[in-house]
Amino acid sequence: MPSPSMPVAVTPPAAEKGATRMPAAPDTVFADGLAERVRRGATEVLGRARVSFRPARTAVFGYLIARAVNLVVLALMALATGKPFWSMLGSWDGVWFRDIADFGYVDKIPVSPTGKPYWTNVEFFPGYPWAVRLVCDLTGLSALNAGMVVTLIAGVVAAWGLYALGRELTGSHRVATLFALLWGVAPGSMVLTMVYSEALFVAFASWGLLAVVRRQWTLACVLCLFAGLTRNTAFALVAALGVTALAVVLRRREDGTRVGLLAPEARRPVVATLISPLACVGFIAWVGWLAGRPDGWMWIQDKAFNLRFDAGISTVQWMNKYLTHLGRPIYVVCTFVIILSVALMIWSFRDRRIPLSVHVYGAVVMFLALTTSNGWFFHSKPRFMLPAFTILLPLARLMVKWPRGVVISILVAGAAFSGWYVGFLLYVINTNP
């Protein structure tokens, strides 16, 4: 017999013979069920990612080799000119992005006595510097090194997304691989090895365009929003989504009637299209509120950064100047890059096997790049056209038939050329790539 001080095990009622077990508390059941669903969902997503990434490994590995070639070329140019190497990777636009990551946006637009705005960081979209800030907080790295991490990871995701998009559009592993690699060695691609936002934008745009092609409306909308936080070029992705949604609205049913805006099958694409530009428009509206005028972001672009829409007049004028007058050879090179890019865009439109939304995306990016007056930064056109990756698809179809040695030689030469092009601008001309 136990003593009074000895604890006695009490049999709970649920354990007694014939007793009914009490159910667990509802909040415990919900928490356990939610955790299990999250775990299973994460496992499923990771499994699908591994399966999707496996065939894209060649494209991603080739992309990383191109970035290594860029760094070698830039290091050689730094050595030849006696100028710094690593810090140049975060120069020019990288300085603005690092400033936002470290200190945030200004709370007031600086204006000169004549009413002209000074250069200010609200010109730059927040997606990339926010990502840099996040890496800084997680790793303790400086903004420069964190920016390089963000650019590297984003570039890998972009190359993977371009492979997936190319495979979806052509059904060919070799064409998809070459499609991603051609983008990775394009003339302006050296900025994919710098603290610049192009890699992150293309990561969102490539997967977003794939979602548009597959008509995954929610995913496409979310990726449009992220792209809109990164660059105003996101309007090209919104246009691609809108064209695809319009095709659903205008589609005829078997009875001959059109689907229309209010039909159940049109609801998701229409809503996705209406929501998709809100991040980009929201940031521009916020800058307008900060500037005290609705066109504040465009006003700062025009008066402070000398960037304005002029229907491409200045681009044609600069091209004519560099083709008919003596000048720096690098500007002649830039002129021929523009001509080649426009030719590729026209060629890509001839491929009727490609969905209209893909053509629209590439055309809008090219339109935005070539119709913006930037006399200070004419040489930056190759970088502005870098998100127009869709124009490279017909070239990938053509080159896939060439001997492998020739293709590899062209890709290596392209990587070296892109490194030299941007390196020349940085070290010799001392200007923004």
N, C-alpha and C positions, 0 to 999 in steps of 0.2 A: 504493500500500500504506500503510495507516494506521500511524502511529507508536505506540509502546507507551503513550504518554500519552493518545492519542485514544480516547474511548469507542466501543465497537463495539456496534451494535444487534444484539441477540440475538433471533432469530425464535422466538416461543413455539411449543411443540409443537402447540398447537391451530391455529396458522396454517399449519403445513406441509401440503403437499398430501396429502390422504388421511387426515389426522389427525382424531381425534374431539374435539369441543369439550367441555371439562370443564364440568359444571353449576356455577352460582353457589352460594355458600355458603348453606345452609338458612336461617340467621338473616337474611341479606340478602334472600332471596326472601320470607320472611315479613314483614319490615319494609316492603319495597316494596309487597307485596300489601295489607298492613294500611293503609298510608298511602293507597293508591289507593282502597280500599274506604271509608275514612273520608271522603276527598275527594268521592267520588261520592255517598255518603250525605248529606253536608252539602249538596251541590248540589241533591240531590233534595228534601231537607227545605225548603231555602230557596225552591225553585221552587214547591213545594206551598203554602208560607206566603204567597208573593206572590199566587198564584191565590186562596187562601182570603181574603186580606185585601182584595182589590180590591172585592168587593161590600159589604164592611163599612166602607168608608171614610166613608160618610155618617154611620153610627152613631158611629164614633170621632171624627169631626170635630165632630159635635153634642155629644158628651160633653165634648170639650175646651172648646167654647164655654160649656157649663154651668159648668165649673170656672172659666173666666174671669169669668163673671157672679158666681159665689161670691166671688171675690177682690175684685171691684169693690165689692160690697155690704159685705164685711168691712172694706175700706179706708175706705169712707164712714162706717161705724160707729166705726172707730178714730179717724177725724178728728173726728167729732161728740163723742166721749167724751174726747178728749185722751189716749188710751191707745196703747200700741205696736201695730203691725200685724203685721210679719213674725214676731216672736218668739211671738205668740199662736198661730201655726200649729203650733208645737211644744209647746204648753202641756198641762197635765193629763196624760193618758195618754202624750202625746208626751214628757214629761219622763222617765217611767219607761223608755220605749223607748230614748231617747237615753242614759240612764244605763247600760242594759245594753250598748248598742253601744259605749260608751266604756270601761266598766270591767268588764263581765261581771256574772254573778250573784254574790250574796253567798254565802259559804261556811258561814254559820251563820244560823239564823233568830233575829232579835232578839225577845226575850220580856220582857214587863214583870214586875215583882215579883209580880203577882197571877197570872201564868201566861198572860196574854193576849198574842198575837203583835202586834208593831207592823207598820205598813205596810212591805212589803218587795217587791223586784222579782221574786221567784220566782213571784208571782201571774201574771205575764205570760209568754205563750208565746214561744219563742225565734225562730221563723221570721222575723218582721219585723225585729227588731233585728239578727239575723245578716245579713240582706240589707243593712241600713243600714251595718253594719260593713264589709261587702264593698265597698260603694260608697265609703265613706270611704277604705279602703285603696287602691282603684284610682284615685281622683280627687284625694285630699287634701282633700276638702270636709269641713266640720264635720258633726257628726251631724244638726243641724237641716236643713242644706241637702241632705245626702245622703238624709235621710228624705223630703224633698219630691221628690227624684228617684225614689226607690223608689215612692212613692205615685203619682206621675205615670205612670211606666211600667206599674205594676201596674194602674192604672185603665184605661189604654188596652187592655191585654191582657184585662181583665175585660169591657170594652165589646165588644171583638171576640168574646170567647167567648160573651157573651150573644146577640150577633147570630147567631153560628153555631148556638147552641142553638135560638133562635127559628126560624131557617130550617129546621133539622132537624125541629122539631116541627110547623110549620105549612106549610112549603113556600112561604111568602110573603116576598119581600124587604121589602115595606113593613111588614108586621107585625113581622118580626125587627128592623128598624131602630127602630121605635117602641118595641118591647119594651126594647131596650138604652137608649134615650133616657129612657124613663119611670123606669128604675132610676137613671139619672144625675141626675135632678132630684127624687128622692124626698125627703121632709122631712128625713131625717137625712143626706142625701148631702153636706152641707158637709164632713164628716169625710174625704171622698174628696179634699179639697184640704188635708189636714192630715197631721201625722205620726201617723197612726193605722193600724191593721192591716186595716181592713175591705176596702180596695181589693185588697190582696194576697190575702186569703182568698177574695174573690169571683173573682179571677183563677183560682185553683186550683179553686174550686167549680164555676164555669161550664163550664170545659173538662172537669173531672172528671165532671160530670153528663152532658155530651155523650158522653163515653166510656162511661158506664154505659148510656145510651140505645142507643148503637151496639154495646154488648156487647164493647167492647175491654177485656178484663179486666185485662191487665197495665198499660195506660195508666191505667185507672181506679184501680187499686190504688196506683200511684205517686203520682197526684195526690191521692188520699185521705191518703197519708202526708205529703205536703207541706202539705196543708190542716190536718192534725192537728198539725203543728209551729207553725201560725199561730194557731189559735183552737180552743177546745173545741167550737165549733159544727160542727166536722168530723164529729161523731157523726151529724149529719143526712145528710152525704154517705155515710158508712159504712152508714147505714140504707137509703139508696136503692140502694146496691150490693148489700146483703144481700137486699132484696126482689127484685131482678132475678135474683140467683143462686138464690133460692128458687124462682122461677118456672121456672128451668131444671131444678132438681131434681125439681119436682112435675109437669113436663110429661109427657104421655103419648105414647108412641111409636105408630106405626101399628098395632102388634099389641095395643095396649091396656095395655101394661105401663108403669109409671112409670120415669123415668130413674134416680132414686135418687141418694144421696150418693156412691156409689162408682163410678158409671159414668164412662167416659173423658170424655164430653162435659160432665160436671159437675165434673170435677177442677179446671180452671182457675178457674171462677167461685167455687167453694167456697174454694180456697186464697187467692184474691184477697180474699175477704171476711174470712177469718181474719187475714190480714196487715194489711189496711187500717187498723185502729185502733191499731196498735202504736206509732206515733210519738206520738199523743196520750196514750195510756195510759202509754207509757214516760216521758214528761215528768212526768205526774201522779205516777207511782210514784217518780221521782227526787226530787220535792219532798217526798213522804212520807218517803223515806229521810233527806233532809236535816233534816226536822222531827222525826224520831224517832217518827213515828206513821203508820200506813197512810193515814189520811184527812187528811194534812198539807195538801194543796192546798185541800180543802174547808174545813178548819179555818181556814186563813188567809183564805179568801174570806169566811167567816162572821164571825169575830171581829175581823178587821182592816178588811175592806172592806164589811162589812154586806151581803153577798150570800149568799143561801141559798135553797134550794128550799122553796116553801110552797104549791105547787099553784095558784098564781095568786090566792090570797086577798088578799094585800096590793095587787095590781094592781087588783082589783075595789074594794077599800076606798078607794084613792086616787082612782079614777075617780068613785066615788060622792061623795066629798068635794068634788071640783072641779066636779062637775055640780050640786051642791045647796047649796054654800056659797060665800061670797065668797072670792076668792083671786087669785093672780097670773093674768092672762089667758093667759100662755104655758102654764100647766099645763092650762087648759081646751082650748087648741089641741092639746096632746099627747094629751089624752083622746080628742078627736075623731079624731086620727090613728090611735090604737089601734083605735077602733070601725071606722073605714074599712078598716084593714088586715085585721081579722078578717072583715069582710064580703067583702073581695076573696078571702080564702083560701077561704071557704065557696063563693063563686061559682066559683072556679077548680076546686073538686072536682066541679062539675057537668059539666065538660068531659070527656067520656069518650074524646075523641080523644087526650088526653094520657096517656102511660104512667103507671102507678101509681107508679113510682119517682120521677117528677118531683113528683107530689102529696105523696108521703111526705117528700121532702126539704123542701119548703116548710112542711109541717105540723110537722115536728120543729124547724125553726128557730123558727117562731112559738111552739111549745110552750116551748122553752128561753128565749125572750125574755120571755114573759108569765108564766111560772110561777116566775121568780126574784125573790125579794123584794129590792127595792132602794129603800127609802124615801129614801135619800140621793140616788138618781139616777133617780127616776121619769121625769124629763124626758128621760132617755137612751134610753127605749124605742124611739123612731124609729130610733136608731142600731143598737140591738140587733136590730131587725127588718129592717135593710137587707140582710143576706144572704138573706132570704126573697124573692128576686127572682122566683121562679116564680109568685107570686100576682098579678103584673102582666100575665101573658100574656092573660087574658080581656079586660082593660081595653085592651090593645094591639089585640086583634081588633076591639073596638068602636070605638075612636077612629080606626082606619084608614079608616073610612067617612065621617068628618067632613071638612068643608072644610079644606084645607091651612092656610089662614090662622088658623083657630080652633085647630088642633093646635099650630102654632108659637107662638101667643100663650100657650097653656096651658103649653107646655114652658118658655118664657122666664119666665113667672110662677112656675112651680115652682122653677126655678133661683134666682130672686131670693128666693123664700120660704124655701128651704132655707138660703140664705146668711144671711137675717135671723134665722131660728130659732136657728141655732147662734151667730151673732154676738150675739144678745140674751143667750143663756146665758153667753157669754164676757165680754161687756163690761158688761152691766147687772146680771145676777144674780151674776156671777163664780163660775161653777160649771162642772163637767165636762159637755161636750155629749154 
